[in-house]
């Protein structure tokens, strides 16, 4: 898959709108790269370059000129006629017809009003009127609409022209690309203890400070792209260019991102380009009256499990739409990159349904791979890296497609990171199926370290997937009903709560330190949030009781949640200090099955985990490469983390010239049962 290319660095360094193709070899002999090269060359020759092509969000939809005039443009290849109507013309459906252009495009210019007033005032409602091939009149929201709202008494969203006289002005630059990503996966609407839809403002002033205090340096925002159905968790997008109005205005979101930047926090958008909602009244579906337009027609255009529409990634205008969508979120809102949802569904014609990926390379190459979708992802990553090289992209791919996280100019997919999706599944499996005595240390280490060389992985013990109703968080699996009765420090520490809290900390630390090149946590899970996540729907009588995060639990000093919160914070702060996520992979010196001990070295630190449920070891020999005097930096058994304080942090551990477990030196340590320890060589101070 790796393709040799001459002078590729000079091409990547270029930030011109017109991408120079002279340094790219077109005779790679690899179909995927050849297709990418051909598409890129076609865009260069026909659209004036990838930069201009992907900036179409400034010309499509409804865009206002400085003088108050308005330019409107749509792509509706199946339409017989197109009109614009709304408050500005008294909802006359035919007074403002679009002019038909080539390739299914339509345009309309509306001159400014008297005294230079905008032809379409800010805040006024609009509709695109489509005369379909059968003569039917369809009232649609522009696919490029920047703001849509829904009144409480209505089912569908309304398109509102967003062009305030004074829009929010960014005050802070985006952070430089981080070497160590510690990601706080977040949902604005549930980011409050109250049973309601929380706001961008609430997240800005109440949640961002918590994230900063916890030591996370990146926020990944879900459910921002407008979605009509709140309970879809943002994964049934209806308006791709509109920030969800249920949390506030576009300016509120811009302020939120800007404040995050002022704290040094990178902000990623969970972008959904793998499918779209089937809504037609307020979505993309049947925009021009046909079942195709942006999507494949017929059964190929519908995802049988998600009941949603599937994009035609070979279509020129679909590429324009999706690439422009990415640029708009970066340039208008200040997002620092994307987590691409549903990449597995995009990569294969069967969308990964009913497929178990074993890692055999025949699973990744062949006619079952959707080369057009892969080409789109390559174009997207190439464009982002070319125009905004500080931005980050993450692939949610369960299949393990090779080279997905290698540069496009090497023949790869171009992503910076991929999610290590096997890790949370492994933790669920061993907690659910095995007694503590039967945990397999080798299998845990294998899962945490099984990743492709020089492809960066994001490790996580659990994400939003495990927090949803129908599944269980790790805290729930470990402590279940006792979380409601025995989390007070005034009540006795039961064996269930003791075990659950200790394993919760240990699982997080070993995943953080051994599992990848970045770390992710879903909001609230860091302190063992006691309830699952369920959005208001008919099945729960439209209740918001579970569509919230009870951050207040960590502020109550009588509750044990604060111990887990403190450990998560100190774990992140320690990584910030030593940077193990950006360090080479760990050297695992021990994975002892009967002792239930795992030991490894990374970033100059020694990590020791004793998963044995009751056996402690007084003088346990651990191999170390670098001689010196070692002391404890982090101890999951410390009192501030709700532990039993069995370790003396003033103890000094001196290495001996005694080879052990393929290391040149070793030292003797006391390791209590169910405890994780991090040691630092004090002779080599950080």
C-alpha positions as CSV (number, residue, x, y, z in Angstrom):
1,X,0.0,0.0,0.0
2,X,2.9,2.4,0.4
3,X,3.6,4.4,-2.7
4,X,6.8,6.2,-3.4
5,X,6.2,9.8,-4.5
6,X,8.8,12.5,-5.4
7,X,8.7,15.9,-3.8
8,X,5.5,15.3,-1.9
9,X,6.6,17.5,1.0
10,X,6.6,20.6,-1.3
11,X,3.1,19.8,-2.3
12,X,1.9,19.4,1.3
13,X,3.5,22.7,2.2
14,X,1.6,24.5,-0.5
15,X,-1.5,26.4,0.7
16,X,-2.6,27.7,-2.6
17,X,-6.2,27.3,-3.7
18,X,-5.0,25.7,-6.9
19,X,-3.2,22.5,-6.0
20,X,-0.1,21.8,-8.1
21,X,-0.2,18.2,-9.5
22,X,3.2,18.2,-11.2
23,X,4.9,16.4,-8.3
24,X,2.4,13.6,-8.1
25,X,3.0,10.4,-10.0
26,X,-0.1,9.1,-11.7
27,X,1.4,5.7,-12.6
28,X,1.3,4.2,-9.1
29,X,-0.2,0.9,-10.2
30,X,-2.6,1.0,-7.3
31,X,-6.2,1.4,-8.1
32,X,-7.1,3.3,-4.9
33,X,-4.4,5.9,-5.3
34,X,-5.0,6.1,-9.0
35,X,-8.7,6.9,-8.4
36,X,-7.8,9.5,-5.8
37,X,-5.3,11.1,-8.2
38,X,-7.8,11.1,-11.1
39,X,-10.4,12.8,-8.9
40,X,-7.9,15.4,-7.7
41,X,-6.7,16.1,-11.2
42,X,-10.3,16.5,-12.5
43,X,-11.1,19.0,-9.7
44,X,-7.9,20.9,-10.5
45,X,-8.7,21.1,-14.2
46,X,-12.5,21.7,-14.0
47,X,-13.0,23.7,-10.7
48,X,-9.8,25.7,-10.4
49,X,-8.4,23.6,-7.6
50,X,-9.4,21.7,-4.5
51,X,-9.3,24.9,-2.5
52,X,-11.9,26.7,-4.6
53,X,-14.0,23.5,-5.0
54,X,-14.2,22.9,-1.3
55,X,-15.1,26.6,-0.6
56,X,-18.4,26.2,-2.3
57,X,-20.2,26.9,1.0
58,X,-19.7,30.5,0.3
59,X,-21.6,30.4,-3.0
60,X,-24.2,27.6,-2.6
61,X,-27.3,28.1,-0.4
62,X,-28.2,31.7,0.4
63,X,-25.2,34.1,0.8
64,X,-25.4,37.8,1.3
65,X,-23.2,40.4,-0.3
66,X,-21.8,43.4,1.5
67,X,-24.3,45.7,-0.3
68,X,-27.3,43.7,0.9
69,X,-27.8,41.8,-2.3
70,X,-28.3,38.0,-2.0
71,X,-26.9,35.3,-4.2
72,X,-28.6,31.9,-4.1
73,X,-27.5,28.7,-5.7
74,X,-28.7,25.1,-5.5
75,X,-28.0,21.7,-7.1
76,X,-31.3,20.0,-8.0
77,X,-30.8,17.9,-11.1
78,X,-34.2,16.3,-11.0
79,X,-36.2,19.6,-10.6
80,X,-38.3,21.2,-13.4
81,X,-38.1,24.6,-11.8
82,X,-36.7,26.1,-8.6
83,X,-38.0,29.2,-6.6
84,X,-37.1,30.9,-3.3
85,X,-39.9,32.0,-1.0
86,X,-40.2,33.2,2.6
87,X,-41.0,36.1,4.8
88,X,-39.1,38.4,2.5
89,X,-41.6,38.0,-0.4
90,X,-44.8,37.3,1.6
91,X,-44.4,33.6,0.9
92,X,-45.1,34.0,-2.8
93,X,-43.9,30.7,-4.2
94,X,-43.2,31.9,-7.7
95,X,-42.0,35.5,-7.5
96,X,-38.3,34.6,-7.3
97,X,-37.4,31.9,-9.8
98,X,-33.9,30.5,-10.1
99,X,-32.2,30.4,-13.5
100,X,-31.2,27.0,-14.7
101,X,-27.5,26.4,-15.3
102,X,-25.4,23.5,-16.5
103,X,-25.1,20.2,-14.6
104,X,-28.3,20.5,-12.6
105,X,-27.4,23.8,-10.9
106,X,-29.8,26.7,-10.4
107,X,-29.0,30.3,-9.4
108,X,-30.8,33.4,-8.3
109,X,-29.6,37.0,-7.5
110,X,-31.8,39.3,-5.4
111,X,-30.7,42.9,-5.4
112,X,-30.5,44.9,-2.2
113,X,-33.7,46.5,-0.9
114,X,-34.3,50.2,-0.6
115,X,-31.6,52.2,1.2
116,X,-29.3,49.2,1.0
117,X,-31.3,47.1,3.4
118,X,-30.6,43.3,3.0
119,X,-32.9,41.7,0.4
120,X,-33.5,38.8,2.9
121,X,-33.4,40.1,6.5
122,X,-31.6,38.3,9.2
123,X,-33.9,36.0,11.1
124,X,-36.5,35.6,8.3
125,X,-37.8,32.2,7.3
126,X,-37.1,30.7,3.9
127,X,-38.0,27.8,1.7
128,X,-36.7,26.5,-1.6
129,X,-39.7,25.6,-3.8
130,X,-39.0,22.6,-6.1
131,X,-41.3,21.8,-9.0
132,X,-40.7,18.1,-9.4
133,X,-40.9,16.2,-12.7
134,X,-44.4,15.1,-11.9
135,X,-45.5,18.7,-11.4
136,X,-45.7,18.5,-7.6
137,X,-44.5,21.5,-5.6
138,X,-42.1,20.6,-2.9
139,X,-41.2,23.0,-0.1
140,X,-37.6,22.2,1.0
141,X,-34.9,23.5,3.3
142,X,-31.7,24.2,1.4
143,X,-29.1,21.5,1.9
144,X,-26.6,24.4,2.6
145,X,-28.9,26.1,5.2
146,X,-26.8,27.5,8.1
147,X,-29.5,27.7,10.8
148,X,-32.7,25.8,11.3
149,X,-35.1,25.9,14.2
150,X,-38.2,24.1,15.4
151,X,-41.1,25.7,17.3
152,X,-42.5,23.7,20.2
153,X,-45.8,23.1,18.4
154,X,-44.3,21.9,15.1
155,X,-42.9,18.6,13.9
156,X,-40.5,19.9,11.3
157,X,-37.7,22.4,11.4
158,X,-37.9,25.8,9.7
159,X,-35.0,27.3,7.8
160,X,-34.0,30.7,9.2
161,X,-31.7,33.0,7.4
162,X,-28.7,33.6,9.7
163,X,-26.8,36.8,8.9
164,X,-26.6,38.9,12.1
165,X,-25.3,42.5,11.8
166,X,-22.5,41.7,14.2
167,X,-21.4,38.1,14.2
168,X,-19.2,36.6,16.9
169,X,-15.5,37.5,16.3
170,X,-12.9,34.9,17.3
171,X,-10.5,36.2,19.9
172,X,-8.1,33.3,20.4
173,X,-6.0,31.3,18.0
174,X,-6.5,27.5,17.6
175,X,-4.0,25.5,19.6
176,X,-1.1,23.9,17.8
177,X,-1.5,20.2,17.0
178,X,-1.0,18.3,20.3
179,X,1.5,15.5,20.6
180,X,-0.6,13.8,23.4
181,X,-4.3,13.8,22.8
182,X,-6.5,13.3,26.0
183,X,-10.0,13.5,24.6
184,X,-13.2,14.3,26.5
185,X,-16.0,13.0,24.4
186,X,-19.0,15.3,25.1
187,X,-22.6,16.0,24.3
188,X,-23.7,19.6,24.9
189,X,-27.4,18.8,25.4
190,X,-26.8,16.4,28.3
191,X,-24.0,18.4,30.0
192,X,-26.0,19.4,33.0
193,X,-27.5,17.7,36.1
194,X,-30.9,19.2,35.2
195,X,-33.4,17.2,33.2
196,X,-33.5,19.4,30.2
197,X,-31.5,20.2,27.0
198,X,-28.5,22.1,28.2
199,X,-27.0,25.0,26.2
200,X,-23.8,26.0,24.5
201,X,-23.5,28.7,27.2
202,X,-23.8,26.1,29.9
203,X,-21.0,24.1,28.4
204,X,-18.8,27.1,27.9
205,X,-19.0,28.4,31.5
206,X,-19.7,25.2,33.5
207,X,-18.3,22.3,31.7
208,X,-15.1,23.6,30.0
209,X,-13.5,24.5,33.3
210,X,-14.2,21.0,34.6
211,X,-12.6,19.5,31.5
212,X,-9.6,21.7,31.9
213,X,-9.3,20.8,35.6
214,X,-9.5,17.1,34.8
215,X,-6.4,17.4,32.5
216,X,-8.1,16.7,29.2
217,X,-6.7,18.8,26.3
218,X,-9.2,18.0,23.7
219,X,-13.1,18.0,23.5
220,X,-14.9,15.9,20.9
221,X,-18.4,17.2,20.4
222,X,-21.2,14.9,19.4
223,X,-24.6,15.8,18.0
224,X,-23.7,19.3,16.7
225,X,-24.8,18.9,13.1
226,X,-28.5,19.5,13.1
227,X,-30.7,16.4,13.6
228,X,-34.4,16.5,13.9
229,X,-34.6,13.5,16.2
230,X,-32.8,14.2,19.5
231,X,-32.7,10.6,20.5
232,X,-30.6,9.7,17.5
233,X,-27.6,11.0,19.5
234,X,-26.9,13.3,16.5
235,X,-26.4,10.4,14.1
236,X,-29.4,11.1,11.8
237,X,-28.3,14.4,10.4
238,X,-30.9,16.5,8.6
239,X,-29.0,19.8,8.0
240,X,-25.3,19.3,7.5
241,X,-24.2,23.0,7.6
242,X,-26.4,24.0,10.5
243,X,-25.2,23.9,14.2
244,X,-28.0,22.4,16.3
245,X,-30.3,25.2,17.4
246,X,-31.6,23.3,20.4
247,X,-28.5,24.3,22.3
248,X,-28.4,28.0,21.2
249,X,-27.3,30.1,18.2
250,X,-24.3,29.6,15.9
251,X,-22.6,32.5,17.7
252,X,-23.0,30.7,21.0
253,X,-21.2,27.7,19.5
254,X,-18.4,29.9,18.1
255,X,-18.0,31.5,21.5
256,X,-17.8,28.1,23.1
257,X,-15.0,26.9,20.8
258,X,-13.2,30.2,21.2
259,X,-13.3,29.9,25.0
260,X,-12.0,26.3,24.7
261,X,-9.1,27.6,22.6
262,X,-8.3,30.2,25.3
263,X,-7.9,27.3,27.7
264,X,-5.6,25.5,25.3
265,X,-8.3,22.9,24.5
266,X,-8.5,21.5,21.0
267,X,-12.1,21.0,19.7
268,X,-13.1,18.2,17.4
269,X,-16.4,17.7,15.7
270,X,-18.1,14.3,15.4
271,X,-18.9,14.5,11.7
272,X,-21.4,12.2,10.1
273,X,-20.7,11.8,6.4
274,X,-21.5,8.0,6.4
275,X,-25.3,8.5,6.0
276,X,-28.1,11.0,6.3
277,X,-31.6,11.1,7.8
278,X,-34.5,9.9,5.6
279,X,-36.4,13.1,6.4
280,X,-37.5,15.0,3.3
281,X,-39.5,17.9,4.8
282,X,-36.4,19.1,6.7
283,X,-33.6,16.9,5.4
284,X,-31.7,16.0,2.3
285,X,-33.8,13.1,1.2
286,X,-35.7,13.6,-2.1
287,X,-34.6,17.3,-2.2
288,X,-35.3,17.6,-5.9
289,X,-38.2,15.1,-5.9
290,X,-36.1,12.1,-6.9
291,X,-34.8,9.3,-4.7
292,X,-31.3,10.0,-5.8
293,X,-29.8,13.5,-6.0
294,X,-27.3,13.3,-3.1
295,X,-27.8,9.5,-2.7
296,X,-27.7,6.2,-4.5
297,X,-31.1,5.4,-5.9
298,X,-33.0,2.2,-5.0
299,X,-32.0,-0.2,-2.3
300,X,-28.3,0.7,-2.7
301,X,-29.2,4.1,-1.3
302,X,-30.7,2.9,2.0
303,X,-28.9,1.5,5.0
304,X,-30.9,-1.5,6.1
305,X,-30.0,-1.3,9.8
306,X,-29.9,2.5,10.3
307,X,-32.9,3.2,8.0
308,X,-31.1,6.1,6.6
309,X,-29.9,7.3,3.2
310,X,-26.4,6.6,1.7
311,X,-24.4,9.1,-0.2
312,X,-23.2,8.5,-3.7
313,X,-19.5,9.3,-3.2
314,X,-18.8,9.1,-7.0
315,X,-21.0,12.0,-7.6
316,X,-19.2,15.3,-8.3
317,X,-21.7,17.5,-6.5
318,X,-21.8,15.1,-3.5
319,X,-18.0,15.5,-3.2
320,X,-18.4,19.3,-3.4
321,X,-21.1,19.2,-0.7
322,X,-19.2,17.0,1.7
323,X,-15.7,18.6,1.3
324,X,-17.3,22.1,1.6
325,X,-19.0,20.9,4.7
326,X,-15.7,20.1,6.4
327,X,-14.2,23.4,5.4
328,X,-17.1,25.3,6.7
329,X,-16.9,23.8,10.2
330,X,-13.2,24.6,10.3
331,X,-13.2,28.1,8.9
332,X,-16.6,29.4,10.2
333,X,-16.7,27.8,13.6
334,X,-13.0,27.2,14.4
335,X,-13.2,23.4,14.8
336,X,-9.7,21.8,15.0
337,X,-10.6,18.5,13.2
338,X,-13.0,15.7,13.0
339,X,-13.9,12.3,14.3
340,X,-15.5,10.6,11.2
341,X,-18.4,8.4,12.3
342,X,-19.3,5.1,10.6
343,X,-16.2,4.7,8.5
344,X,-16.6,1.0,8.4
345,X,-20.0,1.5,6.8
346,X,-18.5,3.7,4.2
347,X,-15.6,1.4,3.3
348,X,-17.5,-1.7,2.3
349,X,-20.5,-2.2,0.0
350,X,-22.0,-4.5,2.7
351,X,-21.4,-1.7,5.2
352,X,-19.8,-4.2,7.6
353,X,-23.2,-5.7,8.4
354,X,-22.9,-9.3,9.6
355,X,-19.2,-9.3,8.9
356,X,-16.6,-10.5,11.4
357,X,-13.2,-9.0,10.5
358,X,-10.4,-11.4,11.3
359,X,-7.6,-9.3,9.9
360,X,-7.0,-11.4,6.8
361,X,-5.9,-9.0,4.1
362,X,-8.5,-10.5,1.6
363,X,-11.1,-8.7,3.7
364,X,-9.7,-5.3,2.8
365,X,-9.0,-5.6,-0.9
366,X,-11.5,-6.7,-3.5
367,X,-14.7,-5.7,-5.2
368,X,-16.5,-5.6,-1.8
369,X,-14.6,-2.4,-0.9
370,X,-16.4,0.8,-1.9
371,X,-13.5,2.5,-3.6
372,X,-15.5,5.7,-4.2
373,X,-16.1,6.1,-0.5
374,X,-12.5,5.4,0.3
375,X,-11.5,8.0,-2.4
376,X,-13.7,10.6,-0.7
377,X,-12.0,10.0,2.6
378,X,-8.6,10.3,1.0
379,X,-9.7,13.6,-0.6
380,X,-11.1,14.9,2.6
381,X,-8.0,14.1,4.6
382,X,-5.7,15.4,1.8
383,X,-7.7,18.7,1.7
384,X,-7.7,19.2,5.4
385,X,-3.9,18.5,5.7
386,X,-3.2,20.8,2.7
387,X,-5.3,23.8,3.8
388,X,-5.4,23.3,7.6
389,X,-2.4,21.2,8.5
390,X,-2.9,21.7,12.3
391,X,-6.2,19.9,12.1
392,X,-6.7,16.3,13.3
393,X,-8.8,13.5,11.8
394,X,-9.9,10.3,13.5
395,X,-11.5,7.3,11.9
396,X,-14.2,5.2,13.6
397,X,-13.4,1.9,11.9
398,X,-14.0,-1.5,13.5
399,X,-12.7,-3.4,10.5
400,X,-9.0,-2.5,10.8
401,X,-8.5,-1.3,7.2
402,X,-4.7,-1.3,6.6
403,X,-3.0,2.1,6.1
404,X,-6.1,4.0,7.0
405,X,-3.9,6.2,9.2
406,X,-1.0,6.6,6.8
407,X,-0.6,9.8,4.6
408,X,-2.5,9.9,1.4
409,X,0.7,10.5,-0.5
410,X,1.9,7.0,0.7
411,X,-1.3,5.5,-0.6
412,X,-3.0,5.6,2.8
413,X,-6.4,6.9,3.9
414,X,-4.8,10.0,5.5
415,X,-6.3,9.9,9.0
416,X,-4.2,10.9,11.9
417,X,-5.7,8.4,14.4
418,X,-8.1,5.5,14.5
419,X,-10.2,4.3,17.4
420,X,-8.9,1.1,19.2
421,X,-12.4,-0.3,19.2
422,X,-11.4,-3.8,20.4
423,X,-10.3,-2.5,23.8
424,X,-13.7,-1.6,25.4
425,X,-15.1,-4.9,24.0
426,X,-12.3,-6.8,25.8
427,X,-13.0,-5.1,29.1
428,X,-16.7,-5.8,28.8
429,X,-16.1,-9.4,27.9
430,X,-13.7,-10.2,30.8
431,X,-15.8,-8.4,33.4
432,X,-19.0,-10.0,32.2
433,X,-17.8,-13.6,31.6
434,X,-14.8,-14.2,33.9
435,X,-14.2,-14.4,37.6
436,X,-11.3,-12.2,38.8
437,X,-9.1,-15.2,39.4
438,X,-9.5,-16.2,35.7
439,X,-8.5,-12.9,34.1
440,X,-5.9,-13.6,31.5
441,X,-3.0,-11.1,31.7
442,X,-1.5,-12.1,28.4
443,X,-4.8,-11.6,26.6
444,X,-5.3,-8.1,28.2
445,X,-1.8,-7.1,27.2
446,X,-2.3,-8.5,23.7
447,X,-5.5,-6.5,23.2
448,X,-4.0,-3.3,24.5
449,X,-0.9,-3.6,22.3
450,X,-2.3,-5.2,19.1
451,X,-2.1,-2.3,16.7
452,X,-0.5,-1.7,13.3
453,X,3.0,-0.3,13.3
454,X,3.2,3.5,12.7
455,X,-0.6,3.9,12.7
456,X,-1.8,5.9,15.7
457,X,-4.6,4.5,17.9
458,X,-6.9,6.2,20.4
459,X,-7.3,3.9,23.4
460,X,-10.4,4.0,25.6
461,X,-12.0,1.8,28.2
462,X,-15.5,3.0,27.3
463,X,-17.1,5.7,25.1
464,X,-20.7,6.9,24.6
465,X,-21.6,3.5,23.1
466,X,-21.2,1.8,26.5
467,X,-23.1,4.6,28.3
468,X,-26.3,4.2,26.3
469,X,-29.4,2.4,27.7
470,X,-29.3,-1.2,26.6
471,X,-25.6,-1.4,27.5
472,X,-23.7,-0.8,30.7
473,X,-20.8,1.5,31.7
474,X,-17.9,-0.2,33.4
475,X,-18.9,1.3,36.7
476,X,-22.4,-0.2,36.4
477,X,-20.9,-3.6,35.4
478,X,-18.6,-3.5,38.4
479,X,-20.9,-2.1,41.1
480,X,-24.5,-2.2,39.7
481,X,-27.3,-1.5,42.2
482,X,-24.9,-0.8,45.1
483,X,-24.0,2.5,43.3
484,X,-27.4,3.8,44.5
485,X,-26.9,2.7,48.1
486,X,-23.3,2.4,49.1
487,X,-21.4,5.3,47.5
488,X,-21.6,7.5,50.6
489,X,-18.5,7.7,52.8
490,X,-20.8,7.5,55.8
491,X,-21.8,3.9,54.8
492,X,-19.4,1.0,55.1
493,X,-17.2,0.2,52.2
494,X,-18.7,-3.0,50.8
495,X,-16.7,-5.6,48.9
496,X,-18.6,-4.8,45.7
497,X,-17.9,-1.0,45.9
498,X,-14.3,-1.6,46.9
499,X,-13.6,-4.0,44.0
500,X,-15.5,-1.8,41.6
501,X,-13.6,1.4,42.5
502,X,-10.2,-0.3,42.5
503,X,-10.7,-2.0,39.1
504,X,-12.3,1.1,37.6
505,X,-9.0,3.0,38.3
506,X,-6.8,0.2,37.2
507,X,-8.6,-0.4,33.9
508,X,-8.4,3.3,33.1
509,X,-4.7,3.6,33.9
510,X,-3.6,0.5,32.0
511,X,-5.7,1.5,29.0
512,X,-4.3,5.1,29.1
513,X,-0.7,4.0,29.5
514,X,-0.5,0.9,27.3
515,X,-3.4,1.0,24.8
516,X,-2.4,3.6,22.2
517,X,-1.2,7.0,21.2
518,X,-4.1,9.0,22.5
519,X,-6.8,8.5,25.2
520,X,-10.6,9.1,25.2
521,X,-13.2,9.2,27.9
522,X,-16.9,9.9,27.6
523,X,-18.2,12.7,29.9
524,X,-19.2,11.5,33.3
525,X,-17.6,8.1,33.0
526,X,-14.4,9.4,34.6
527,X,-16.2,9.4,38.0
528,X,-18.4,6.4,37.4
529,X,-21.6,8.2,36.5
530,X,-24.4,6.2,38.3
531,X,-27.0,6.2,35.5
532,X,-27.0,5.2,31.9
533,X,-27.9,7.6,29.0
534,X,-31.3,7.6,27.5
535,X,-32.8,10.4,25.5
536,X,-36.5,11.4,25.7
537,X,-38.6,9.2,23.5
538,X,-42.0,7.5,23.5
539,X,-40.6,4.4,25.3
540,X,-39.7,6.5,28.4
541,X,-42.6,9.0,28.3
542,X,-40.3,11.7,26.8
543,X,-38.3,11.9,30.0
544,X,-35.1,13.8,30.4
545,X,-34.2,12.0,33.6
546,X,-31.4,10.0,32.0
547,X,-30.4,12.6,29.4
548,X,-28.1,14.4,31.7
549,X,-24.8,14.2,33.5
550,X,-24.7,14.6,37.3
551,X,-21.4,16.5,37.7
552,X,-22.7,17.6,41.1
553,X,-21.9,14.2,42.5
554,X,-18.2,14.9,42.3
555,X,-18.6,18.1,44.3
556,X,-20.2,16.2,47.2
557,X,-17.4,15.3,49.7
558,X,-19.7,12.7,51.3
559,X,-19.8,10.7,48.1
560,X,-17.1,8.3,46.8
561,X,-17.5,9.6,43.2
562,X,-15.0,12.3,44.0
563,X,-12.3,9.7,44.5
564,X,-12.6,8.3,41.0
565,X,-12.7,11.9,39.6
566,X,-9.5,12.8,41.5
567,X,-7.7,9.7,40.1
568,X,-8.8,10.5,36.6
569,X,-7.5,14.0,37.0
570,X,-4.1,13.0,38.4
571,X,-3.7,10.3,35.8
572,X,-4.1,12.9,33.0
573,X,-1.9,15.4,34.7
574,X,0.8,12.7,35.0
575,X,0.6,12.0,31.3
576,X,0.8,15.7,30.6
577,X,4.0,15.8,32.6
578,X,5.7,12.7,31.1
579,X,3.9,12.4,27.7
580,X,3.7,8.6,27.5
581,X,1.0,8.9,24.7
582,X,3.5,10.5,22.4
583,X,6.3,8.1,23.4
584,X,7.2,4.9,21.6
585,X,5.2,1.8,22.6
586,X,5.8,0.3,26.0
587,X,8.1,-2.5,26.8
588,X,6.1,-5.1,28.6
589,X,8.4,-7.0,30.9
590,X,5.8,-9.1,32.7
591,X,2.4,-10.6,32.3
592,X,2.3,-13.2,35.0
593,X,-0.8,-15.4,34.8
594,X,-0.9,-16.9,38.3
595,X,0.4,-13.8,40.1
596,X,-2.0,-11.6,38.0
597,X,0.8,-9.0,37.6
598,X,1.5,-6.8,34.5
599,X,4.6,-4.6,34.4
600,X,5.9,-2.4,31.6
601,X,8.0,0.7,31.0
602,X,7.0,3.7,28.9
603,X,8.2,7.3,28.8
604,X,10.8,6.5,31.5
605,X,8.2,5.4,34.0
606,X,7.5,1.9,35.4
607,X,3.8,0.8,35.5
608,X,3.0,-2.1,37.7
609,X,-0.5,-3.6,38.0
610,X,-1.6,-6.4,40.4
611,X,-5.0,-7.6,39.3
612,X,-5.1,-10.4,41.9
613,X,-8.3,-10.1,43.9
614,X,-6.6,-10.9,47.3
615,X,-2.9,-11.7,46.9
616,X,-0.4,-9.0,47.8
617,X,3.4,-9.4,47.2
618,X,5.9,-8.0,49.7
619,X,9.1,-8.3,47.7
620,X,8.1,-8.6,44.1
621,X,11.0,-8.4,41.6
622,X,10.3,-6.2,38.6
623,X,12.7,-5.8,35.7
624,X,13.9,-2.3,34.8
625,X,16.3,-1.2,32.1
626,X,17.6,2.0,33.7
627,X,19.4,1.7,37.1
628,X,18.6,4.2,39.8
629,X,16.5,5.1,42.8
630,X,12.8,4.9,42.2
631,X,9.8,6.4,44.0
632,X,6.1,6.2,43.7
633,X,4.4,8.9,41.5
634,X,0.9,7.5,41.3
635,X,-0.8,4.9,43.5
636,X,-4.4,3.8,42.9
637,X,-4.6,2.7,46.6
638,X,-3.9,6.2,48.0
639,X,-6.5,7.7,50.4
640,X,-7.3,10.6,48.0
641,X,-8.6,8.0,45.5
642,X,-10.6,6.0,48.0
643,X,-7.9,3.4,48.5
644,X,-6.6,1.6,51.6
645,X,-3.3,3.5,51.9
646,X,-1.2,0.3,52.0
647,X,1.8,1.9,50.3
648,X,4.3,4.3,51.9
649,X,5.2,7.0,49.3
650,X,8.4,7.9,51.1
651,X,9.8,4.5,50.3
652,X,12.7,4.5,48.0
653,X,13.3,1.5,45.7
654,X,16.9,0.9,44.5
655,X,17.6,-1.1,41.5
656,X,20.1,-4.0,41.4
657,X,22.4,-5.2,38.7
658,X,20.3,-8.3,38.5
659,X,18.8,-9.1,35.1
660,X,15.1,-10.0,35.1
661,X,12.5,-10.4,32.4
662,X,14.9,-9.3,29.6
663,X,15.8,-6.1,31.5
664,X,19.4,-5.5,32.6
665,X,18.4,-4.4,36.1
666,X,15.6,-5.1,38.6
667,X,14.1,-3.9,41.9
668,X,12.0,-5.3,44.6
669,X,8.6,-3.7,45.4
670,X,5.6,-4.2,47.6
671,X,2.5,-4.6,45.5
672,X,-0.9,-4.9,47.3
673,X,-3.8,-6.7,45.7
674,X,-5.8,-4.8,43.2
675,X,-3.4,-1.9,43.0
676,X,-1.7,0.0,40.2
677,X,1.6,1.8,40.8
678,X,3.6,4.2,38.7
679,X,7.3,4.6,39.6
680,X,9.8,7.2,38.5
681,X,13.6,7.0,38.4
682,X,14.6,9.9,40.7
683,X,18.1,9.9,39.3
684,X,16.7,11.0,35.9
685,X,14.2,13.7,36.9
686,X,11.7,14.8,34.3
